[in-house]
């Protein structure tokens, strides 16, 4: 009976979480994110009627020297077209408190990029993230991830 309850609780808790179509975190070597270290995330879209939530996750040192991170966000579409957009992500609030959760000198936060996004065409998409801070070496970033969550909403 205990075994059955344990398995039932696992099924219930895993079924209640977000429905991620894509989830990947890339480690940053030596916690030094260089200009040349572009991060590519490849995923395929088959349901063009669904709406999706996109977010970026950052794993970083609680001693990160800046309040925010500047990123060039590139999207490559299945037809080969590529768009870019500069984005800024706050890792600390104005009082210096880290965003997200921290433990043992490492913090992690999930920052939404776009809610209820849709994809016009089915096929492979490539999201490329590139840091463009004031210095070539952005110290203290341990990992950067991309999440694409499929919602139950349709367009």
N, C-alpha and C positions, 0 to 999 in steps of 0.2 A: 504494500500500500504506500509506504514512504517513497519507494522508487517511482511509482506511478505519479504521485503528487509532485515529485521533483521534476520529472519529465514534462508534466503538464504545465508547471510554472515556467519552465524554459521556453516552451512553445508560445505561451501567452506573452512573455516579455519580449521575445524576439519578433513576434508578429506585430507588436505595437510600435516598433521603431520606424524611422523614416525608410522609404523605399528608394534606396540609392541605385540609380542606373549605373553610376560610375563613382568610384572613390579610390583615390590614390594619393599617397604622400611620398614626396621625394626628399631624401636626406641631403643636407648641405655639408659637403666635405669640410672638416675642420671648423665648422660654424663660421665660415668665411664665404659669403655669397658674392662672387665676382660678377662684373658686367657680362663677361663671356659665358657665364654659367646659366644658360637659358634652360628653362624647365618645360618640357613638352608633355602634354596629357592628351592621349588619343582615346576617343570613344565613338561608338556608333549610335545613331538615332534611327529607329524604325517607325516610331509612332509620332507623326508630325501633327496630330490633333491634340496631343497631351501638352500640358503646361509643366514647366520644370523650374526648380529653384536651384540657383548656382551659388556656391560659396567657396571661399578660400580658407584654409586652415593654416595657422602659423604655430610652429613650436619654436620657442625662443628662450634665451637666457633672461632671468629676471633683472640682470644687469645691463640689458640692451641699452646702448647710449642714447637712442633717439625715441621720441614719442611715437613716431609713425614710420612707415615704410612706403616708398614710392615704387610703383610697379608699372611697367608697360604690359598691357594685357592684349594679346593678339588672338584673333579667332580666324582659323582657316576653315572655310566652308567646303562641302563636297565638290562644288564646281571649281575649286581652286582659288576663289576670291579670298583675300585676306584683309581684315580690318584691324585697326589698333586703337587703343584707348588708354590714356594714362589714368592711373588710379592711386589713391592714397589710403592706406589702412592704418588706423590708430591702434597701436599695441599697448599704449598707456593713456590714462585720462590726464587732464591738465594738472592734477595734483600728484601725478607720478604713480598712481596705482595701476598695476598691470590689468589688462583686459583678460577675460577668461579665467582659467584655473591655474594655480601654481602649486608646485610641490618640489622640494629638493633643489631649488634654484632654476627649475625649468617651468615655463608657462606655456599654455596652449589655449588658443582661441579660434573660434569659427566665426568668420565675418561674411555676412551675405553680400553677394555682388548684385544679383538680380532675382527678384521674385516673379513667378508666373511668366517666365520666358518661354518662347516657343521657337521651334526650328522649322524653317520653311521646307527644307528638303531632307529626305532620308539619306543616310550615308555616313561616312566618317568625318568627324570634326576633330580639329587639333587646336587646343588652347595652349598658347605659349606664354609663360610668365618670365619677365626679365626685370631685374632690379635696376633702378636708375637713381640711386641716391647721390649725395655729393661726393662720395669717395668710391673708388673701384671696389674695395673690400668692405662689404657690409658685415661687420662682426656681430656675432650673437644669434644669428638665425640658424636654427638646427634642422628645420624641415619645413616644407611648404606643400600643402595638399590642395587638391581640387575635389569638390563634391558636386555631383549632378543628381539632384533628387527629383524623381518623377512624382508629381502630385496626382490626385484623383480628379483634378479639374481638366476640362477640355476647353479649347478655344472655339 
